[in-house]
Amino acid sequence: MMTAPAWAQRTGDHIVPAIETVCDGDPFSFGLCNSYCESKDCDSETPLGTPRACANTLKNYMKKSGGLAPPCESSCPCSFDVETDFATLVTVGNAEFAPPEIDVEGTYEEDCGAYGPDGEDAFFAEASQPIEPLDTSGVVRLFYWVDLEGATCNEVGVGLDGDVGEAISPDSSDYEFIERKISMTPSEVPNCRLAFQKLCPAP
């Protein structure tokens, strides 16, 4: 009776571990990275590792990496695509307030601050345009923040004028909301934090 040599064994993603390179040069722990990404294929839809084994391996890797996920788990379900998302909100704002159009070129600005519903760091972008003859302004605002408690990355778009600090509150009656809460897996949380920090670097 013959058995296949160890180097030819395939894992959950049907790729031979010996020829995978995702962990090559990993600066934190090649062994744990190799175990999570290649031997157990914990990032696969059909992992060989049990949920508990994968969770423990991930936990141990992230202890060594300072909270970063292994390279095979480098994605974040929130794209934080400011240009695309803001363009969508401008379209909504124009539908609500047209004419005139929202003046992105003339009034656009963006900032980072404690604008989240619980004081979390949040990114926001806005543009406004006076509306005649109502003597008021149409405002489009886009918010991003990462909610670690609920393990979601959040995007909120609001219309109408008002105070930025109140805009993100769902209790406000002065805003029209477009809201998305996108669930994150435990391994995606640090990657989403990194993606968010590219927009709002820590001081």
Secondary structure, DSSP 8 states (H G I E B T S, - for coil): -----GGG---TTS--GGG--TTTT-SS-HHHHIIIIIIS-TTSSS-SS-HHHHHHHHHHHHHHHTS---GGG---S----HHHHHHHHHHHHHHHH-SS---HHHH-EEEEES-STTS--EEEEEEEEEETTTTEEEEEEEEEEEETTTTEEEEEEEES---HHHHT-TT-SS-EEEEEEEE--TTTHHHHHHHHHHHS---
